[in-house]
């Protein structure tokens, strides 16, 4: 028995030495860039609302999408660690403004109103508001959309779709009373499927993704104004704005931006 214990403890010691060697080897490989005293990378926090495919969505616990990959590519260029915060779309601008998040990347349209609160990077993509209806619906064209109380419009709260739809009829909207606001575009689409709203106003690429993922939905022909998507950054943080714009310009020159977008939006 004693002998067995002795052998066992020798084996244990050898195993521990082997483990130390292996663990040491691993950390060396991770941190050894010729400078072993390197400080951990600074964190770059990105606020988004990850229910907006193909720009941002969740695959299990992981985040995926155009904005996620662009943000990661920017963080890599800045030698920072990207941290993703999945929040309500309407809280992104305020959180960026207050410094809670370094940047907001969420298929976010540049608008005059938002520019009063934050700065925007150069635009990296464009979007268009479109209308999703149930297949076989009486609503066949944009002209059939009425703000007379005969139908309800579903939108994601605080998005440009919400802003347009909720505007007065004189201003080209459908009237606030006829609009139901949901936390995510995905929720608005579920409400459409359940017949709670008769039309959903949302950006074209998420619209295509939702129609592809759900049976019985269709996108109406015709579209509203073209919108520019850009990254929101606090007005005071001009240093980050410059860095992000430089990174975006580099990604564009390298063809990386187009590569990321093509991966998620294959040319038709
Ligand atoms: N482009 C629209 C806007 O800026 C909708 C963006 C919604 N984005 C999202 N990640 N849910 O208002």
Boltz pocket constraint, residues with backbone or C-beta under 6 A from the ligand:
constraints:
  - pocket:
      binder: B
      contacts: [[A, 48], [A, 49], [A, 50], [A, 51], [A, 52], [A, 56], [A, 89], [A, 105], [A, 106], [A, 107], [A, 108], [A, 109], [A, 110], [A, 127], [A, 156], [A, 158], [A, 159], [A, 160], [A, 161], [A, 185], [A, 203], [A, 227]]
      max_distance: 6.0
